[in-house]
Amino acid sequence: MIKSMTGFGRFEASDTDRKITVEMKSVNHRYFEPAIKMPKKLNFYESGIRTVLKKYIDRGKVDVFVTYEDFSENKFCLKYNSDIAKEYMSILNYISEQFGIDNDVKASALSRYPEVITMEEQSDDEEEVWHLLERATENACAQFVETRIAEGEKLKADLLGKLDYMLELLDNIEERSPEIIREYREKLQDKVYELLGEASLDEGRIATEVTIFADKICVDEETVRLRSHIEGTKDTLTEGGCVGRKLDFIAQEMNREANTILSKANDLEVTNWAISLKTEIEKVREQIQNIE
């Protein structure tokens, strides 16, 4: 199947404590270029996200947006630092002994001393977060690929139509070419007869001139190669896969053959068909830029 390089995918994965949403979209690009935007607390998982993306995408500039929502209420806990409390009590006891005064510090007062009791944020379970993030990324990628395939099938149908039209133009050029030579021979004979009369007609010389003319305008090699490129493009589209680069190369070769046909054209009809060929090839090249 053929895939377009433009696509869109979105998926939400959630559990009782959190929800992760992954949204992605892409545009044409020569290579695979992902750009991932997500909260700083998820930066640790960027490498894993890229690994998942590579399973589904070969080419294209892909923007990935990750959002994270936390539903848990007990995200903070109190921590008692016993070593610091002991230090405080040791110093207070020393002061009490030194000055002969009572150490009247109670537990409630000691708990308010700096760093004795601190509030800390509980860290997320990395494995649970990754499991949720991976599921969201995998499903967003699957939807993303589906949109690429749907768009790719439309591109394929459009390209096949253009290629069939190009074959028709080639048929016209090939049918017209012998007529051009025949008409040239008749015009040459008429011109010689008009100037010199029937007695001066030299069939051998006329045949030589016609042969030279035919060689100059002959496009048989170009039409055969161009027809082969067109059929090769159709076969490649039918086979499917990641064929964008290959098709782009073939399109360049088709354009080269069409340019040669146009440069050799010595007939208005052939010229018009050759121009139409170049126009269609350009359209094909533009569409190929959208194929992965």
C-alpha positions as a printed NumPy array, in Angstrom:
array([[  0.   ,   0.   ,   0.   ],
       [  1.014,   3.596,  -0.573],
       [  1.281,   6.009,   2.358],
       [  1.028,   9.759,   2.218],
       [  3.476,  11.788,   4.28 ],
       [  0.666,  13.866,   5.741],
       [ -1.259,  12.287,   8.603],
       [ -2.859,  12.831,  12.001],
       [ -3.278,  10.67 ,  15.09 ],
       [ -4.519,  11.167,  18.654],
       [ -5.074,   8.908,  21.634],
       [ -5.765,   9.278,  25.363],
       [ -4.604,   6.681,  27.889],
       [ -5.571,   6.971,  31.555],
       [ -5.701,   5.152,  34.873],
       [ -6.938,   6.139,  38.317],
       [ -4.021,   8.521,  38.957],
       [ -3.198,  10.131,  35.622],
       [ -4.084,  10.731,  31.971],
       [ -1.664,  11.026,  29.063],
       [ -2.687,  12.333,  25.647],
       [ -0.505,  11.92 ,  22.565],
       [ -1.329,  13.908,  19.437],
       [  0.727,  13.829,  16.264],
       [  0.676,  15.304,  12.767],
       [  3.117,  15.328,   9.876],
       [  4.07 ,  17.116,   6.672],
       [  6.422,  16.297,   3.803],
       [ 10.106,  15.918,   4.502],
       [ 12.97 ,  14.152,   2.785],
       [ 13.85 ,  12.202,   5.94 ],
       [ 12.216,  11.151,   9.202],
       [ 12.358,  14.165,  11.518],
       [ 10.361,  13.941,  14.759],
       [  9.793,  16.954,  17.025],
       [  8.441,  15.975,  20.453],
       [  6.899,  18.536,  22.791],
       [  5.953,  17.37 ,  26.283],
       [  6.158,  18.352,  29.984],
       [  9.655,  18.431,  31.454],
       [  8.806,  15.655,  33.899],
       [  8.374,  13.304,  30.913],
       [ 11.657,  14.168,  29.168],
       [ 13.122,  10.946,  30.55 ],
       [ 10.878,   8.981,  28.159],
       [ 11.781,  10.823,  24.93 ],
       [ 14.105,   8.08 ,  23.695],
       [ 11.381,   5.477,  24.184],
       [  8.862,   7.606,  22.279],
       [ 11.274,   7.952,  19.348],
       [ 11.754,   4.19 ,  19.277],
       [  7.989,   3.678,  19.018],
       [  7.682,   6.298,  16.253],
       [ 10.363,   4.603,  14.146],
       [  8.297,   1.414,  14.041],
       [  5.52 ,   3.23 ,  12.19 ],
       [  7.173,   6.057,  10.233],
       [  9.96 ,   6.111,   7.618],
       [  9.753,   9.664,   6.261],
       [  8.148,  12.981,   7.124],
       [  8.432,  15.846,   9.586],
       [  6.351,  14.654,  12.545],
       [  5.209,  16.911,  15.38 ],
       [  4.274,  15.011,  18.544],
       [  2.463,  16.716,  21.424],
       [  2.224,  14.967,  24.796],
       [  0.054,  16.273,  27.658],
       [  0.009,  14.906,  31.208],
       [ -2.756,  15.267,  33.799],
       [ -2.345,  14.107,  37.408],
       [ -5.492,  13.067,  39.307],
       [ -3.883,  11.823,  42.512],
       [ -4.504,  13.855,  45.697],
       [ -1.84 ,  12.381,  47.993],
       [  1.174,  13.582,  46.082],
       [  2.974,  14.951,  49.151],
       [  4.213,  13.282,  52.342],
       [  5.825,  14.448,  55.599],
       [  9.316,  13.239,  56.407],
       [ 10.81 ,  13.251,  59.902],
       [ 14.572,  13.881,  59.928],
       [ 15.665,  12.206,  63.148],
       [ 19.367,  13.015,  62.758],
       [ 18.648,  16.739,  62.571],
       [ 16.292,  16.507,  65.592],
       [ 19.071,  14.77 ,  67.579],
       [ 21.484,  17.551,  66.682],
       [ 19.018,  20.181,  67.885],
       [ 18.432,  18.322,  71.178],
       [ 22.152,  17.784,  71.692],
       [ 22.844,  21.492,  71.327],
       [ 19.901,  22.45 ,  73.555],
       [ 21.048,  20.024,  76.283],
       [ 24.567,  21.461,  76.084],
       [ 23.184,  24.97 ,  76.501],
       [ 21.061,  23.786,  79.458],
       [ 24.092,  22.282,  81.21 ],
       [ 26.374,  25.216,  80.425],
       [ 24.068,  27.837,  81.882],
       [ 22.258,  25.727,  84.461],
       [ 18.855,  26.239,  82.998],
       [ 16.042,  23.806,  82.202],
       [ 15.641,  22.425,  78.731],
       [ 11.912,  22.948,  78.352],
       [ 11.669,  22.153,  74.649],
       [  8.632,  19.968,  73.895],
       [  8.156,  17.691,  70.909],
       [  5.699,  20.108,  69.266],
       [  8.233,  22.912,  69.531],
       [ 11.074,  20.741,  68.228],
       [  8.984,  19.697,  65.21 ],
       [  8.84 ,  23.338,  64.121],
       [ 12.586,  23.676,  63.963],
       [ 13.949,  23.987,  60.371],
       [ 14.342,  20.692,  58.499],
       [ 13.102,  18.525,  61.386],
       [  9.875,  17.813,  59.508],
       [  9.782,  18.428,  55.745],
       [  7.153,  18.006,  53.038],
       [  8.23 ,  16.041,  49.971],
       [  6.503,  15.31 ,  46.676],
       [  6.066,  11.632,  45.953],
       [  7.678,  10.592,  42.679],
       [  5.656,   8.828,  40.018],
       [  6.203,   5.17 ,  39.357],
       [  8.375,   5.299,  36.195],
       [  7.193,   1.918,  34.963],
       [  3.51 ,   2.813,  35.33 ],
       [  3.983,   6.168,  33.594],
       [  5.878,   4.56 ,  30.699],
       [  3.26 ,   1.836,  30.313],
       [  0.572,   4.513,  29.948],
       [  2.709,   6.74 ,  27.686],
       [  3.716,   3.827,  25.466],
       [  0.088,   2.748,  25.04 ],
       [ -0.976,   6.281,  24.117],
       [  1.905,   6.616,  21.628],
       [  1.313,   3.218,  20.019],
       [ -2.408,   3.885,  19.483],
       [ -1.832,   7.435,  18.232],
       [  0.711,   6.034,  15.735],
       [ -1.755,   3.368,  14.568],
       [ -4.406,   6.012,  13.88 ],
       [ -1.755,   8.21 ,  12.281],
       [ -0.774,   5.42 ,   9.872],
       [ -4.426,   4.789,   8.972],
       [ -4.865,   8.404,   7.857],
       [ -1.624,   8.178,   5.864],
       [ -2.82 ,   5.027,   4.1  ],
       [ -6.216,   6.564,   3.279],
       [ -4.545,   9.65 ,   1.824],
       [ -1.965,   7.473,   0.064],
       [ -4.667,   5.503,  -1.755],
       [ -6.111,   8.775,  -3.072],
       [ -2.659,   9.824,  -4.272],
       [ -2.181,   6.445,  -5.942],
       [ -5.488,   6.696,  -7.841],
       [ -4.67 ,  10.227,  -8.98 ],
       [ -1.164,   9.259, -10.108],
       [ -2.375,   6.201, -12.031],
       [ -4.849,   8.414, -13.876],
       [ -2.105,  10.854, -14.823],
       [  0.188,   8.033, -15.949],
       [ -2.538,   6.555, -18.175],
       [ -3.024,   9.959, -19.783],
       [  0.727,  10.173, -20.391],
       [  0.577,   6.811, -22.187],
       [ -2.177,   8.198, -24.422],
       [  0.014,  11.177, -25.278],
       [  2.872,   8.819, -26.15 ],
       [  0.537,   6.803, -28.394],
       [ -0.349,  10.005, -30.239],
       [  3.303,  10.968, -30.705],
       [  4.274,   7.507, -31.949],
       [  1.364,   7.421, -34.393],
       [  2.125,  10.895, -35.666],
       [  5.889,  10.456, -36.199],
       [  5.69 ,   8.398, -39.469],
       [  3.177,  10.891, -40.86 ],
       [  5.615,  13.767, -40.262],
       [  8.272,  12.006, -42.351],
       [  5.805,  11.176, -45.13 ],
       [  4.58 ,  14.776, -45.227],
       [  8.162,  16.068, -45.283],
       [  8.999,  13.815, -48.264],
       [  5.934,  15.036, -50.163],
       [  6.728,  18.676, -49.462],
       [ 10.338,  18.166, -50.506],
       [  9.313,  16.49 , -53.768],
       [  6.78 ,  19.221, -54.49 ],
       [  9.339,  21.927, -53.831],
       [ 11.968,  20.344, -56.088],
       [  9.388,  19.775, -58.838],
       [  8.202,  23.361, -58.518],
       [ 11.715,  24.717, -58.883],
       [ 13.342,  22.316, -61.353],
       [ 10.604,  20.336, -62.979],
       [  9.929,  16.602, -63.047],
       [ 12.978,  15.793, -65.133],
       [ 15.341,  16.98 , -62.419],
       [ 13.91 ,  14.811, -59.636],
       [ 16.67 ,  12.749, -57.994],
       [ 14.978,  10.084, -55.906],
       [ 18.264,   9.062, -54.307],
       [ 19.022,  12.59 , -53.107],
       [ 15.476,  13.037, -51.874],
       [ 15.718,   9.747, -49.949],
       [ 18.969,  10.928, -48.366],
       [ 17.416,  14.227, -47.273],
       [ 14.406,  12.431, -45.86 ],
       [ 16.681,  10.04 , -43.956],
       [ 18.664,  12.919, -42.449],
       [ 15.409,  14.676, -41.461],
       [ 13.964,  11.484, -39.979],
       [ 17.091,  10.959, -37.897],
       [ 16.854,  14.495, -36.487],
       [ 13.231,  14.18 , -35.398],
       [ 13.272,  10.503, -34.418],
       [ 12.064,  10.06 , -30.849],
       [ 11.666,   6.282, -30.869],
       [ 14.304,   5.726, -28.174],
       [ 12.865,   8.469, -25.987],
       [  9.275,   7.231, -26.266],
       [ 10.343,   3.647, -25.517],
       [ 12.284,   4.732, -22.415],
       [  9.532,   7.059, -21.287],
       [  6.927,   4.341, -21.713],
       [  9.143,   2.026, -19.668],
       [  9.454,   4.636, -16.886],
       [  5.681,   5.126, -16.838],
       [  5.023,   1.399, -16.581],
       [  7.729,   1.122, -13.923],
       [  6.042,   3.871, -11.904],
       [  2.689,   2.097, -12.156],
       [  4.268,  -1.183, -11.017],
       [  5.977,   0.548,  -8.086],
       [  2.705,   2.163,  -7.013],
       [  0.997,  -1.221,  -7.162],
       [  3.737,  -2.912,  -5.116],
       [  3.519,  -0.189,  -2.445],
       [  5.796,   0.341,   0.534],
       [  8.123,   3.243,   1.21 ],
       [  8.681,   4.174,  -2.447],
       [  8.709,   7.984,  -2.433],
       [ 12.441,   8.371,  -3.119],
       [ 12.385,   5.757,  -5.88 ],
       [  9.409,   7.386,  -7.599],
       [ 11.042,  10.793,  -7.388],
       [ 14.114,   9.458,  -9.194],
       [ 11.973,   7.842, -11.92 ],
       [ 10.057,  11.122, -12.364],
       [ 13.345,  12.947, -12.987],
       [ 14.189,  10.434, -15.7  ],
       [ 10.738,  10.856, -17.275],
       [ 11.216,  14.613, -17.358],
       [ 14.574,  14.186, -19.103],
       [ 13.019,  12.058, -21.863],
       [ 10.116,  14.486, -22.317],
       [ 12.572,  17.383, -22.688],
       [ 14.397,  15.506, -25.462],
       [ 11.136,  14.736, -27.275],
       [ 10.167,  18.404, -27.116],
       [ 13.568,  19.558, -28.375],
       [ 13.304,  17.223, -31.395],
       [  9.705,  18.113, -32.189],
       [  9.321,  19.615, -35.668],
       [  5.566,  19.425, -35.763],
       [  2.905,  21.505, -34.009],
       [  0.885,  18.505, -32.85 ],
       [  3.913,  16.679, -31.458],
       [  5.065,  19.879, -29.777],
       [  1.695,  20.293, -28.057],
       [  1.655,  16.654, -26.926],
       [  5.23 ,  16.947, -25.643],
       [  4.288,  20.073, -23.675],
       [  1.316,  18.199, -22.23 ],
       [  3.677,  15.364, -21.304],
       [  5.971,  17.755, -19.43 ],
       [  2.986,  19.311, -17.673],
       [  1.717,  15.918, -16.506],
       [  5.179,  14.824, -15.405],
       [  5.478,  17.971, -13.301],
       [  2.116,  17.206, -11.709],
       [  3.293,  13.66 , -11.03 ],
       [  6.506,  14.93 ,  -9.433],
       [  4.539,  17.258,  -7.157],
       [  2.29 ,  14.42 ,  -6.021],
       [  5.227,  12.083,  -5.487],
       [  6.643,  14.574,  -2.951],
       [  3.665,  13.613,  -0.749],
       [  4.458,   9.887,  -0.772],
       [  6.418,   8.291,   2.061]])
